[in-house]
Amino acid sequence: MTASHLFIYGSLAPGAPNEHILAPLGGTWQRGSITGSLDEHGWGAGMGFPGFRPTGDDTIDGWLLRSEALDGAWGELDEFEGAEYRRVEVDCQLDDGSRVRTWVYSLA
């Protein structure tokens, strides 16, 4: 169920500067990784958080958020990320060995 999953690799992650954006959604967090590349572009790069691109074969470590509240939050999250980013679907490898299809914000 992709709609209730979001992979976080940057400023929205637990302990990162923008974690307060996702905090009201509740849900559960699990460590995981996706495949692609990080690029020093996008508004997050200036904060030390390069943007994701779904091309490349680097392992990008981060967090998977599972929350039913994401269904009603996509508009707000898309606006927060802005025109520099777009939501794309990727496969996430979780630390327990399972895989899940998830959304992630990628450089546009």
Secondary structure, DSSP 8 states (H G I E B T S, - for coil): -GGGEEEE-STTSTTSTTGGGTGGG--EEEEEEEEEEEES-SGGGGGT--EEEEEEEEEEEEEEEE-GGGGGTHHHHHHHH-TTEEEEEEEEEETTS-EEEEEEEEE-
